[in-house]
Amino acid sequence: MKAIIISILIFFTVQAQNVWYVDRDATGANTGRNWTDAWNYLDSSSWYGNKGINWAILQPGDTVYISGGDDSTYYTKCSVRGEDNIRHTFASGNPVVITPAYHLGHNGHVYLKPPITWVNKSNIKFTGFNIFETRTNGTGFVRIGNADAGVYVDSMQTIENCHLKGKGFADGLIYMNGTKITIRNCILENEQNSLTDDQDLLTGSGGRGGNIIDGNLLIYRNDNEVTLAHRDCFQIGSQGDATPGTYAINTISNNVVINQGAVGTSWNGMMYFQNQKNLKWLVYNNIIVDEKNNTTMAGIWFGQLNSASTIQSAVVVNNTLILKGDGVQVTPITANIDTLIAKNNLIVVDTTSDKIYNLMSDALGLVKDIDYNFYAKYGGFGNTVFAYNGPTRTWTQWRGDGYDTHGDIANSINVTFTNKYDTLASGYYTEFGRGGGINLLSEYPELAYDILGNPRPTTGAWDAGALQYQGVPQNGVNLKGKIYIQGPFSSNIMSTSLNQGGFLPNSQPYNSPPWNYSGNENFNPGSNPSVVDWVLVELRSTSYPFPVVATRAALLKNNGLLLEPNGIEGVFFNNVDPGSYYIVIYHRNHLAIMSSGPVQLSSNSTLYDFTTSMNKAFGQNPMVELAAGKYGMFASDGNGDGIIDSLDYSYIYLPQRGTMGYRQGDFNMDSGVSVYDVNQFYNINEGKESQVP
């Protein structure tokens, strides 16, 4: 009873907040109160004839839905600017959320065209947008934070689950000028081009710091060979507070940053931080990959201090770096700062000559704690020297000075990855550095989980690098699969609303009828924010009537991949012989599907992707087409009996209507059971049946 009361209170608390609407094609009164009278632009109301968002009437916790129409809608007026330089602050409550709509007739893809300026608005969350451009010149892509130079106001802006693709002229794809900004679970792509402009990916300048950049994928493709322009993946400078004793922390964690292509000039750093004031950096669980082989490139670079009277410190732990370069110098980690702690980093340098290998700067060095790092270099180390801006050292001398006394070196040709140069973090498992790191849990509890959400040991040694090896079954198969489910699907990715809202259960939910699965799989939802929900996976014999061979509960990632509860890609079936099996996928309120034919499985299976074609699943039209060429499981089978009918409506949806949480009647999986679940899914899918025998 207590849980029900709490759920009802949460529901009515959420419902009490205002909901607003933006539709480019609305023709009503532009009040923003409904779809007919929706605002037309994301731009502020004082621009374009008062048809944009009226920020003056928004309140903490409000939600602004942006219409994508039936298929997709492209918005060209989408700068959120201050009306007459008035700053709107919502710091006293929950953020104002701006997100694509899920409502029927408005749940198409939402595309925004740069340049976009979201400034002078505090405590705002932008989530779920596609931001693409095709410009060949210009400045500004997405700018967030404060427009007021030198004014320290907590921005508390968040950009999450967005996809940004373009050139990123001068200011990068995202430019941050503020304090307490979060960039999380986004994809930032620099398009292939040979333009000579500055083209960084994520940049920032100004503010006190306190920023979080977590769980993002950054891909750089520019290959220009005749320019002196900037080519940084991260470039953040001039942050911090000059006030003595005042420190903020910038956290850079769990990102995959890859610089693709063999050529390109004038590169500075994959992560380049400089000119800071009283600022601390925590950089961990990142995978940093540079494929350029003809230019000098730094991995993680901390440049000069703002002044001699300020302090900058950096903790760089459990990162994986793979760097090429021109063979003259490659700089994995350089820190011209007061304090550097660098441990458990896995560093692979694929240079083709044995000249200078710059590592840790000795310029200031008030505190240097450098140990348990593992290095591999093409051709081995030979006479390669360590250090920079100070005495050079051979490996023996380096260790003799007290650095990396527990570290190790190797030839990079002997370091093999699961899938080197992959854009997925799971491609960077390697045996090198395994078990050789130090346990840092007491000093840095943030490191309890690796980049995939795998738990690190609470006692005993850790692996070097961003990944903690979890082991592979000695006898068994690893099913690698990809599926989409209709309810949370949008823009080639699935929403993680249940996870973000704290509603996902720690333990698998299929221990009741009709599944009656007794497995004890569990995970910590907060350890992997990209998880959508639990699914149940069966392997079946190839002989009719296809008896069940093995069953496991697994996690569904927002990109469709199936994961072990510890975050490793795939579903492990112990004591199952390699061979051919039918694959069956169940979800608690979607119609089950089965592979169209037997799939060959082993400990190193290839990916079986249900999403690419209707004929990847067994039966006649067994899946719904979610987007052009993308297929997934039908939503609204609330009782899991394999048919969408009145039982799902009367016995599942109606009793749960108006509640929030982990509900079978929440067909779109936004954590609330409402009329949209019926209108958007049940009414459309009624009568559909699972084709699983």
C-alpha positions as CSV (number, residue, x, y, z in Angstrom):
1,M,0.0,0.0,0.0
2,K,2.8,2.4,0.9
3,A,4.4,1.8,-2.5
4,I,1.1,2.5,-4.3
5,I,0.6,5.8,-2.4
6,I,4.2,6.9,-3.2
7,S,3.7,6.1,-6.9
8,I,0.4,8.1,-6.9
9,L,2.1,11.0,-5.2
10,I,4.9,10.9,-7.7
11,F,2.5,10.8,-10.6
12,F,0.5,13.8,-9.4
13,T,3.6,15.7,-8.6
14,V,4.8,15.2,-12.1
15,Q,1.4,16.0,-13.6
16,A,1.4,19.3,-11.6
17,Q,4.2,20.7,-13.7
18,N,3.4,22.6,-16.8
19,V,3.6,21.0,-20.3
20,W,4.3,23.2,-23.3
21,Y,4.3,22.5,-27.0
22,V,6.4,23.6,-30.1
23,D,5.2,22.7,-33.6
24,R,6.7,24.4,-36.6
25,D,3.5,23.9,-38.5
26,A,0.9,25.0,-35.9
27,T,-1.4,27.8,-37.0
28,G,-3.2,28.6,-33.7
29,A,-2.7,31.3,-31.1
30,N,1.0,30.5,-30.4
31,T,0.4,30.3,-26.6
32,G,2.3,27.0,-26.3
33,R,-0.5,25.4,-24.3
34,N,-1.5,22.6,-26.8
35,W,-0.6,21.3,-30.2
36,T,-3.1,23.6,-32.0
37,D,-1.8,26.7,-30.3
38,A,1.8,25.5,-30.1
39,W,4.8,27.9,-30.4
40,N,6.4,27.6,-33.9
41,Y,10.1,27.9,-33.0
42,L,12.6,26.9,-30.4
43,D,13.8,30.5,-30.6
44,S,12.8,32.9,-27.9
45,S,9.5,34.6,-28.0
46,S,10.8,38.1,-28.6
47,W,12.2,37.0,-32.0
48,Y,10.2,36.1,-35.1
49,G,6.9,37.7,-34.1
50,N,6.5,36.3,-30.6
51,K,6.1,32.8,-32.1
52,G,9.0,31.2,-30.1
53,I,9.2,29.8,-26.6
54,N,8.1,32.3,-24.0
55,W,10.8,31.7,-21.3
56,A,9.3,34.3,-18.9
57,I,6.4,32.0,-18.1
58,L,8.2,28.7,-17.7
59,Q,8.7,27.2,-14.3
60,P,11.1,24.7,-12.7
61,G,10.2,21.1,-13.8
62,D,8.2,22.2,-16.9
63,T,8.5,20.1,-20.1
64,V,8.6,21.6,-23.6
65,Y,7.7,19.0,-26.3
66,I,9.0,19.6,-29.8
67,S,6.9,18.1,-32.6
68,G,8.5,15.9,-35.2
69,G,5.3,15.6,-37.2
70,D,4.3,12.2,-38.6
71,D,7.7,11.5,-40.0
72,S,10.2,14.3,-39.3
73,T,10.4,18.0,-38.9
74,Y,13.3,20.4,-39.5
75,Y,13.7,23.5,-37.4
76,T,15.8,26.4,-38.5
77,K,15.0,28.9,-35.8
78,C,16.2,27.2,-32.7
79,S,18.5,29.6,-30.7
80,V,17.3,30.0,-27.1
81,R,18.3,33.6,-26.5
82,G,17.7,35.9,-23.6
83,E,14.9,38.4,-24.2
84,D,16.4,41.8,-23.7
85,N,19.4,40.2,-21.9
86,I,17.1,38.8,-19.1
87,R,18.6,35.8,-17.5
88,H,16.1,33.0,-16.7
89,T,17.1,30.8,-13.8
90,F,15.3,27.7,-12.7
91,A,17.9,26.6,-10.1
92,S,15.4,26.3,-7.3
93,G,13.7,23.1,-8.7
94,N,13.9,20.4,-11.3
95,P,15.2,21.5,-14.7
96,V,13.1,22.7,-17.6
97,V,13.3,19.8,-20.1
98,I,13.2,20.4,-23.8
99,T,12.7,17.1,-25.7
100,P,11.1,15.7,-28.9
101,A,7.5,14.7,-28.5
102,Y,6.2,11.2,-28.2
103,H,2.6,12.1,-29.0
104,L,0.9,10.5,-32.0
105,G,1.2,12.6,-35.1
106,H,4.2,14.5,-33.5
107,N,6.6,11.7,-32.7
108,G,8.6,11.9,-35.9
109,H,12.3,12.7,-36.0
110,V,13.2,16.2,-34.8
111,Y,16.1,17.9,-36.7
112,L,17.7,21.2,-35.6
113,K,19.8,23.3,-37.9
114,P,22.8,25.2,-36.5
115,P,23.9,27.8,-35.5
116,I,22.1,27.2,-32.1
117,T,22.7,29.4,-29.1
118,W,21.3,28.3,-25.7
119,V,22.6,30.9,-23.3
120,N,21.5,32.8,-20.2
121,K,19.1,30.0,-19.2
122,S,20.1,28.2,-16.0
123,N,19.0,24.6,-15.2
124,I,17.8,23.5,-18.6
125,K,18.0,20.0,-20.1
126,F,18.0,19.4,-23.8
127,T,17.6,15.7,-24.7
128,G,17.0,13.5,-27.7
129,F,17.7,15.9,-30.6
130,N,19.4,15.4,-34.0
131,I,21.5,18.5,-34.8
132,F,22.9,18.3,-38.4
133,E,24.4,20.8,-40.8
134,T,25.8,20.9,-44.3
135,R,27.4,24.4,-44.2
136,T,30.9,24.9,-45.8
137,N,31.7,27.9,-43.7
138,G,30.4,29.9,-40.8
139,T,30.8,30.0,-37.0
140,G,28.9,28.5,-34.2
141,F,27.2,25.1,-34.0
142,V,25.8,24.7,-30.5
143,R,26.7,27.3,-27.9
144,I,25.6,26.9,-24.3
145,G,26.2,28.5,-20.9
146,N,26.5,32.2,-20.2
147,A,26.8,35.0,-22.7
148,D,28.0,37.4,-20.0
149,A,31.8,37.5,-20.0
150,G,33.2,37.2,-16.5
151,V,29.8,36.6,-14.9
152,Y,29.9,33.5,-12.8
153,V,26.4,32.1,-12.7
154,D,25.7,28.4,-12.4
155,S,24.5,27.4,-15.9
156,M,23.4,23.9,-14.9
157,Q,22.6,23.1,-18.5
158,T,22.5,19.5,-19.7
159,I,22.7,18.1,-23.3
160,E,22.1,14.4,-23.3
161,N,21.2,11.7,-25.8
162,C,21.7,14.1,-28.7
163,H,23.4,13.4,-32.1
164,L,25.4,16.3,-33.5
165,K,27.0,16.0,-36.9
166,G,28.8,18.8,-38.9
167,K,32.1,20.7,-39.4
168,G,32.2,22.5,-36.0
169,F,33.8,25.7,-37.4
170,A,35.9,27.7,-34.9
171,D,33.7,27.0,-31.8
172,G,33.4,23.2,-32.3
173,L,30.2,21.2,-32.4
174,I,29.5,22.2,-28.8
175,Y,31.0,25.3,-27.2
176,M,30.7,25.7,-23.4
177,N,31.0,29.0,-21.7
178,G,29.6,28.4,-18.2
179,T,29.7,26.6,-14.9
180,K,28.2,23.2,-14.0
181,I,27.4,22.1,-17.6
182,T,26.8,18.4,-18.4
183,I,27.3,16.7,-21.8
184,R,26.2,13.1,-21.5
185,N,25.5,10.1,-23.8
186,C,25.8,12.2,-27.0
187,I,27.3,11.4,-30.4
188,L,29.5,14.2,-31.8
189,E,30.7,13.5,-35.4
190,N,33.0,15.7,-37.5
191,E,32.1,15.0,-41.1
192,Q,34.7,13.9,-43.7
193,N,36.1,17.1,-45.3
194,S,39.2,18.9,-46.4
195,L,38.3,22.4,-45.3
196,T,41.0,24.6,-43.8
197,D,38.9,26.1,-41.0
198,D,39.4,25.4,-37.3
199,Q,37.3,22.3,-36.6
200,D,37.2,21.1,-33.0
201,L,34.6,18.8,-31.6
202,L,33.9,19.9,-28.1
203,T,35.3,23.2,-26.8
204,G,34.9,25.5,-23.9
205,S,36.2,28.7,-22.3
206,G,35.2,30.6,-19.2
207,G,33.2,29.7,-16.1
208,R,34.3,28.2,-12.8
209,G,34.3,24.6,-14.1
210,G,32.3,21.9,-12.3
211,N,31.5,20.5,-15.8
212,I,30.7,16.8,-16.5
213,I,31.4,15.2,-19.9
214,D,30.4,11.6,-19.6
215,G,29.5,8.6,-21.8
216,N,29.8,10.3,-25.1
217,L,31.1,9.1,-28.5
218,L,33.3,11.6,-30.4
219,I,34.3,10.8,-34.0
220,Y,36.7,13.0,-35.9
221,R,37.1,12.5,-39.7
222,N,38.8,15.6,-41.2
223,D,41.8,14.7,-43.2
224,N,43.1,18.1,-44.4
225,E,46.9,18.1,-45.0
226,V,47.6,21.8,-45.8
227,T,46.3,23.8,-42.9
228,L,47.6,25.2,-39.6
229,A,44.1,25.2,-38.1
230,H,43.1,23.6,-34.9
231,R,42.1,19.9,-34.9
232,D,41.2,19.0,-31.3
233,C,38.6,16.6,-30.1
234,F,38.4,18.3,-26.7
235,Q,39.7,21.8,-26.2
236,I,38.8,23.5,-22.9
237,G,40.6,26.5,-21.5
238,S,40.4,29.5,-19.3
239,Q,38.2,28.0,-16.6
240,G,38.4,28.0,-12.8
241,D,38.3,30.6,-10.1
242,A,41.1,32.9,-9.2
243,T,39.9,33.2,-5.6
244,P,42.5,31.4,-3.4
245,G,41.2,28.2,-1.9
246,T,38.3,27.9,-4.3
247,Y,38.4,24.8,-6.5
248,A,36.0,23.2,-8.8
249,I,36.3,19.7,-10.5
250,N,35.9,19.0,-14.2
251,T,35.0,15.4,-14.7
252,I,35.8,13.7,-18.1
253,S,34.7,10.1,-18.0
254,N,33.5,7.1,-19.9
255,N,33.9,8.7,-23.3
256,V,35.1,7.0,-26.6
257,V,37.1,9.6,-28.6
258,I,38.4,8.4,-32.0
259,N,40.3,10.3,-34.6
260,Q,39.8,8.4,-37.8
261,G,41.7,8.4,-41.1
262,A,45.4,8.1,-41.8
263,V,46.3,11.7,-42.6
264,G,45.8,15.2,-41.3
265,T,47.9,18.1,-40.1
266,S,48.0,20.7,-37.3
267,W,46.6,18.5,-34.7
268,N,46.9,19.6,-31.0
269,G,45.3,17.1,-28.7
270,M,42.7,14.4,-28.4
271,M,42.0,16.1,-25.0
272,Y,43.6,19.5,-24.7
273,F,43.2,21.6,-21.5
274,Q,45.1,24.8,-20.8
275,N,45.2,28.2,-19.1
276,Q,43.2,27.1,-16.0
277,K,42.8,28.7,-12.5
278,N,42.4,26.7,-9.3
279,L,40.8,23.8,-11.1
280,K,40.9,20.1,-10.6
281,W,40.5,17.5,-13.3
282,L,39.2,13.9,-12.9
283,V,39.8,12.0,-16.1
284,Y,39.0,8.3,-16.1
285,N,37.5,5.4,-18.1
286,N,38.1,7.1,-21.4
287,I,39.1,5.3,-24.6
288,I,41.2,7.7,-26.7
289,V,42.2,6.6,-30.2
290,D,44.2,8.5,-32.8
291,E,44.7,6.8,-36.2
292,K,46.6,9.7,-37.8
293,N,50.1,8.7,-38.8
294,N,51.6,11.8,-40.3
295,T,51.2,14.5,-37.6
296,T,52.2,15.2,-34.0
297,M,49.3,14.4,-31.7
298,A,48.8,14.5,-28.0
299,G,46.6,12.2,-26.1
300,I,45.7,14.1,-22.9
301,W,47.4,17.5,-22.6
302,F,47.3,19.9,-19.6
303,G,48.8,23.2,-20.7
304,Q,50.1,26.1,-18.8
305,L,48.5,27.6,-15.7
306,N,46.6,30.8,-15.8
307,S,49.1,32.4,-13.4
308,A,51.8,31.4,-10.9
309,S,49.3,32.1,-8.0
310,T,46.7,29.6,-9.0
311,I,46.8,25.8,-8.9
312,Q,45.8,23.1,-11.3
313,S,45.8,19.4,-10.6
314,A,44.8,16.4,-12.6
315,V,43.9,12.8,-11.8
316,V,44.3,10.7,-14.9
317,V,43.4,7.0,-14.1
318,N,42.2,3.9,-16.0
319,N,42.2,5.4,-19.5
320,T,43.1,3.5,-22.7
321,L,45.1,5.5,-25.2
322,I,46.1,4.3,-28.7
323,L,48.1,6.8,-30.6
324,K,50.0,7.0,-33.9
325,G,51.9,10.1,-35.1
326,D,54.7,11.2,-37.3
327,G,57.4,9.3,-35.3
328,V,59.1,12.5,-34.1
329,Q,57.1,12.7,-30.9
330,V,53.9,11.3,-29.5
331,T,52.6,12.7,-26.3
332,P,50.2,10.3,-24.5
333,I,49.9,12.3,-21.2
334,T,51.6,15.7,-20.6
335,A,50.9,18.0,-17.7
336,N,52.6,21.3,-17.2
337,I,50.7,21.8,-14.0
338,D,51.3,21.6,-10.2
339,T,49.9,18.1,-9.5
340,L,49.6,15.0,-11.6
341,I,48.4,11.6,-10.5
342,A,48.5,9.1,-13.4
343,K,47.8,5.4,-12.7
344,N,46.4,2.3,-14.4
345,N,46.5,3.9,-17.8
346,L,47.0,1.5,-20.8
347,I,49.0,3.4,-23.5
348,V,49.8,2.0,-26.9
349,V,51.9,4.0,-29.3
350,D,52.0,2.8,-32.9
351,T,54.7,5.1,-34.3
352,T,57.0,3.7,-37.0
353,S,60.3,5.1,-35.7
354,D,62.1,5.0,-32.4
355,K,62.7,8.7,-31.7
356,I,61.2,10.6,-28.8
357,Y,58.4,9.2,-26.7
358,N,57.1,12.1,-24.5
359,L,55.2,11.1,-21.5
360,M,54.8,13.0,-18.3
361,S,55.9,16.6,-18.0
362,D,58.4,17.6,-15.3
363,A,57.8,21.3,-15.7
364,L,56.2,22.2,-12.3
365,G,55.7,18.9,-10.5
366,L,54.7,19.8,-7.0
367,V,53.1,16.4,-6.8
368,K,53.8,13.5,-9.2
369,D,52.3,10.1,-8.5
370,I,52.9,8.1,-11.6
371,D,52.7,4.3,-11.3
372,Y,51.0,1.1,-12.6
373,N,50.9,2.4,-16.1
374,F,51.4,0.0,-19.0
375,Y,53.1,1.1,-22.2
376,A,53.5,-0.6,-25.6
377,K,55.4,1.0,-28.5
378,Y,55.8,-0.2,-32.1
379,G,59.1,-2.0,-32.4
380,G,59.7,-2.0,-28.6
381,F,61.4,0.7,-26.6
382,G,65.1,0.4,-27.2
383,N,66.6,3.9,-26.6
384,T,63.2,5.6,-26.4
385,V,63.2,8.3,-23.7
386,F,60.6,9.3,-21.2
387,A,59.7,12.8,-19.8
388,Y,59.4,16.2,-21.4
389,N,60.6,19.7,-20.3
390,G,63.1,18.1,-18.1
391,P,65.8,15.4,-18.1
392,T,65.1,12.6,-20.5
393,R,65.2,9.1,-19.1
394,T,65.3,5.6,-20.5
395,W,62.8,3.2,-19.1
396,T,65.3,2.0,-16.5
397,Q,66.2,5.5,-15.4
398,W,62.5,6.5,-15.3
399,R,61.8,3.7,-12.9
400,G,64.9,4.4,-11.0
401,D,63.5,7.9,-10.3
402,G,60.5,6.3,-8.7
403,Y,58.0,6.4,-11.6
404,D,56.1,3.3,-12.8
405,T,57.9,1.0,-10.5
406,H,55.0,-1.3,-10.9
407,G,54.4,-0.6,-14.6
408,D,55.5,-2.6,-17.7
409,I,56.5,-2.1,-21.3
410,A,56.0,-4.1,-24.5
411,N,56.1,-4.1,-28.3
412,S,52.7,-2.8,-29.6
413,I,52.6,-5.5,-32.2
414,N,52.1,-8.0,-29.4
415,V,49.1,-6.1,-28.0
416,T,45.9,-7.4,-29.6
417,F,42.4,-5.9,-29.0
418,T,39.0,-7.4,-29.5
419,N,38.3,-4.9,-32.3
420,K,41.0,-2.2,-32.6
421,Y,39.7,1.2,-33.9
422,D,36.1,0.2,-33.1
423,T,33.7,3.0,-32.2
424,L,32.3,0.6,-29.5
425,A,34.0,0.5,-26.1
426,S,33.8,-3.3,-26.1
427,G,36.3,-3.4,-28.9
428,Y,39.1,-2.4,-26.6
429,Y,39.5,-5.4,-24.4
430,T,43.1,-6.7,-24.4
431,E,45.1,-9.2,-22.3
432,F,47.9,-6.7,-22.0
433,G,47.8,-4.9,-18.6
434,R,45.3,-7.3,-17.3
435,G,45.5,-7.7,-13.5
436,G,48.5,-5.3,-13.3
437,G,46.7,-2.2,-12.0
438,I,46.3,-1.0,-8.5
439,N,42.9,-1.0,-6.7
440,L,41.9,2.7,-6.4
441,L,38.4,2.2,-5.0
442,S,39.1,3.9,-1.6
443,E,40.6,7.0,-3.2
444,Y,38.2,7.2,-6.2
445,P,34.9,5.5,-5.7
446,E,33.8,6.7,-9.1
447,L,36.0,3.9,-10.5
448,A,33.9,1.2,-9.0
449,Y,32.6,0.5,-12.6
450,D,34.5,0.6,-15.9
451,I,33.4,2.3,-19.1
452,L,30.8,-0.5,-19.9
453,G,29.5,-0.6,-16.3
454,N,31.4,-3.7,-15.5
455,P,32.2,-3.9,-11.7
456,R,35.8,-3.6,-10.7
457,P,37.0,-5.8,-7.9
458,T,36.3,-4.4,-4.4
459,T,39.5,-6.1,-3.3
460,G,42.5,-7.2,-5.3
461,A,44.2,-5.9,-8.4
462,W,42.5,-4.0,-11.2
463,D,43.2,-4.1,-14.9
464,A,45.0,-1.2,-16.6
465,G,42.8,0.8,-19.0
466,A,39.2,1.7,-19.3
467,L,37.9,-1.9,-19.3
468,Q,37.9,-4.5,-16.6
469,Y,38.0,-8.0,-18.0
470,Q,35.1,-10.1,-16.7
471,G,36.0,-13.5,-18.1
472,V,34.5,-15.7,-20.7
473,P,32.8,-19.1,-19.9
474,Q,35.2,-22.0,-20.3
475,N,32.4,-24.1,-21.9
476,G,29.6,-22.3,-23.6
477,V,28.6,-19.8,-26.3
478,N,28.3,-16.1,-26.5
479,L,25.2,-14.9,-28.4
480,K,25.7,-11.4,-29.8
481,G,22.4,-9.9,-30.9
482,K,20.7,-6.7,-31.7
483,I,17.0,-5.9,-31.4
484,Y,14.8,-2.8,-31.2
485,I,11.5,-2.6,-29.3
486,Q,8.8,-0.3,-30.6
487,G,7.8,1.5,-27.4
488,P,10.9,3.5,-26.6
489,F,12.3,3.7,-30.2
490,S,13.0,7.1,-31.7
491,S,15.6,8.3,-34.2
492,N,17.5,5.0,-34.5
493,I,17.9,4.8,-30.7
494,M,15.8,3.8,-27.8
495,S,14.9,6.0,-24.8
496,T,16.3,5.1,-21.4
497,S,13.5,6.9,-19.5
498,L,13.0,4.0,-17.1
499,N,16.6,3.9,-16.2
500,Q,17.0,7.6,-15.8
501,G,13.9,7.8,-13.6
502,G,15.3,5.1,-11.3
503,F,12.5,2.6,-12.2
504,L,14.5,-0.3,-13.6
505,P,14.7,-3.2,-11.2
506,N,18.1,-4.5,-10.0
507,S,17.0,-8.1,-10.6
508,Q,15.6,-9.7,-13.8
509,P,11.7,-9.4,-13.9
510,Y,10.8,-12.6,-15.7
511,N,10.3,-14.8,-12.6
512,S,6.5,-14.8,-12.8
513,P,3.9,-16.1,-15.3
514,P,4.0,-16.5,-18.3
515,W,7.8,-16.7,-18.3
516,N,8.5,-18.4,-14.9
517,Y,12.2,-17.9,-15.3
518,S,14.1,-18.5,-12.1
519,G,17.5,-17.0,-12.9
520,N,19.3,-14.6,-10.5
521,E,20.7,-12.1,-12.9
522,N,21.1,-8.6,-11.4
523,F,22.8,-5.3,-12.1
524,N,23.1,-1.8,-10.8
525,P,21.0,0.5,-13.1
526,G,23.1,3.5,-12.2
527,S,26.2,1.8,-13.5
528,N,25.1,1.8,-17.1
529,P,22.9,4.8,-18.1
530,S,22.5,3.4,-21.7
531,V,20.4,0.4,-20.6
532,V,16.7,0.5,-21.7
533,D,15.3,-2.6,-20.0
534,W,15.6,-6.3,-19.3
535,V,14.9,-8.9,-22.0
536,L,14.7,-12.7,-21.8
537,V,16.7,-14.8,-24.3
538,E,16.1,-18.4,-25.3
539,L,18.2,-20.8,-27.4
540,R,16.1,-23.4,-29.1
541,S,17.0,-26.7,-30.9
542,T,16.8,-26.7,-34.7
543,S,14.5,-29.7,-34.7
544,Y,10.7,-29.3,-34.5
545,P,9.0,-28.4,-32.2
546,F,12.2,-26.4,-31.4
547,P,12.6,-27.3,-27.7
548,V,14.3,-24.8,-25.4
549,V,18.0,-25.6,-24.8
550,A,18.9,-22.7,-22.5
551,T,17.5,-19.4,-21.2
552,R,19.1,-16.2,-19.8
553,A,18.0,-12.7,-18.8
554,A,20.0,-9.9,-20.5
555,L,20.1,-6.2,-20.8
556,L,19.0,-4.2,-23.8
557,K,21.2,-1.2,-24.6
558,N,19.7,1.9,-26.2
559,N,21.5,1.1,-29.6
560,G,19.8,-2.3,-29.6
561,L,22.8,-4.5,-28.5
562,L,22.2,-7.3,-26.0
563,L,24.4,-7.1,-22.9
564,E,25.3,-9.3,-20.0
565,P,24.3,-7.7,-16.6
566,N,27.9,-6.7,-16.1
567,G,27.8,-4.7,-19.3
568,I,29.8,-7.0,-21.6
569,E,28.4,-7.3,-25.1
570,G,26.6,-10.6,-25.7
571,V,24.6,-13.1,-23.7
572,F,26.7,-16.0,-22.3
573,F,25.2,-19.5,-22.1
574,N,27.4,-21.7,-20.0
575,N,27.6,-25.4,-20.7
576,V,26.0,-25.0,-24.1
577,D,27.9,-26.7,-27.0
578,P,28.8,-24.5,-30.0
579,G,26.4,-25.1,-32.8
580,S,23.3,-23.9,-34.6
581,Y,20.3,-22.6,-32.5
582,Y,17.1,-20.6,-33.0
583,I,17.2,-17.3,-31.0
584,V,14.0,-16.2,-29.2
585,I,13.7,-12.8,-27.6
586,Y,11.0,-11.9,-25.1
587,H,10.1,-8.5,-23.6
588,R,7.6,-8.0,-20.8
589,N,5.2,-5.9,-22.9
590,H,6.2,-6.5,-26.5
591,L,5.5,-9.4,-28.9
592,A,8.3,-12.1,-28.8
593,I,10.3,-12.8,-31.9
594,M,12.5,-15.7,-33.1
595,S,15.3,-15.8,-35.6
596,S,14.1,-16.8,-39.1
597,G,16.5,-19.7,-39.2
598,P,19.2,-21.4,-37.0
599,V,22.2,-19.2,-36.1
600,Q,25.7,-20.6,-35.7
601,L,26.9,-19.8,-32.1
602,S,30.3,-20.1,-30.4
603,S,32.3,-18.4,-27.8
604,N,33.1,-15.8,-30.5
605,S,29.8,-15.5,-32.4
606,T,29.2,-12.9,-35.1
607,L,26.4,-10.4,-34.5
608,Y,22.8,-11.5,-35.4
609,D,21.0,-8.3,-36.2
610,F,17.1,-8.5,-36.1
611,T,16.8,-4.8,-36.9
612,T,17.9,-4.8,-40.5
613,S,15.1,-6.7,-42.3
614,M,11.7,-8.2,-41.7
615,N,13.0,-11.6,-42.8
616,K,15.5,-11.7,-39.9
617,A,12.6,-12.9,-37.7
618,F,10.5,-16.1,-38.1
619,G,7.0,-15.9,-39.5
620,Q,4.8,-13.6,-41.6
621,N,5.4,-9.9,-40.8
622,P,6.6,-10.7,-37.3
623,M,8.0,-7.2,-36.6
624,V,7.0,-3.6,-37.1
625,E,8.9,-1.2,-39.4
626,L,10.1,1.5,-37.0
627,A,11.9,3.7,-39.6
628,A,13.1,3.1,-43.2
629,G,14.9,-0.2,-43.1
630,K,14.7,-0.6,-39.3
631,Y,12.5,-3.2,-37.6
632,G,11.5,-4.1,-34.1
633,M,9.1,-5.9,-31.7
634,F,5.5,-4.8,-31.6
635,A,4.5,-2.9,-28.4
636,S,1.3,-3.5,-26.2
637,D,1.5,-7.2,-25.3
638,G,1.0,-6.2,-21.7
639,N,0.3,-9.7,-20.2
640,G,3.0,-11.4,-22.3
641,D,0.6,-14.0,-23.8
642,G,1.8,-13.5,-27.4
643,I,-1.3,-11.6,-28.7
644,I,-2.3,-7.9,-28.4
645,D,-6.0,-8.0,-27.5
646,S,-8.6,-6.7,-25.1
647,L,-7.0,-8.5,-22.2
648,D,-4.0,-6.2,-22.5
649,Y,-6.3,-3.2,-22.4
650,S,-8.8,-4.3,-19.7
651,Y,-6.6,-6.3,-17.3
652,I,-3.2,-4.5,-17.7
653,Y,-3.7,-0.9,-19.0
654,L,-6.9,0.1,-17.3
655,P,-5.9,-0.9,-13.7
656,Q,-2.5,0.8,-14.1
657,R,-3.8,4.0,-15.9
658,G,-2.6,7.1,-14.1
659,T,0.3,5.4,-12.2
660,M,4.1,5.7,-12.7
661,G,6.9,3.2,-12.4
662,Y,7.9,-0.1,-13.9
663,R,4.5,-1.0,-15.3
664,Q,3.4,-3.6,-17.9
665,G,0.8,-1.0,-19.2
666,D,3.5,1.5,-19.9
667,F,3.8,0.6,-23.6
668,N,6.0,3.5,-24.6
669,M,8.2,3.0,-21.5
670,D,8.3,6.6,-20.4
671,S,7.6,5.5,-16.8
672,G,3.9,6.7,-16.9
673,V,0.7,4.8,-17.9
674,S,-1.4,7.2,-19.9
675,V,-3.8,7.6,-22.8
676,Y,-0.8,7.9,-25.1
677,D,0.1,4.2,-24.5
678,V,-3.3,3.3,-25.9
679,N,-3.5,5.8,-28.7
680,Q,0.1,5.5,-29.8
681,F,0.5,1.7,-29.6
682,Y,-2.4,-0.5,-28.4
683,N,-5.0,0.9,-30.8
684,I,-2.6,0.6,-33.7
685,N,-1.2,-2.9,-32.9
686,E,-4.4,-4.6,-31.6
687,G,-4.8,-8.0,-33.2
688,K,-1.1,-8.6,-33.8
689,E,0.3,-11.9,-32.7
690,S,3.7,-13.3,-32.0
691,Q,5.0,-15.7,-34.6
692,V,7.2,-17.7,-32.2
693,P,6.1,-21.4,-32.4
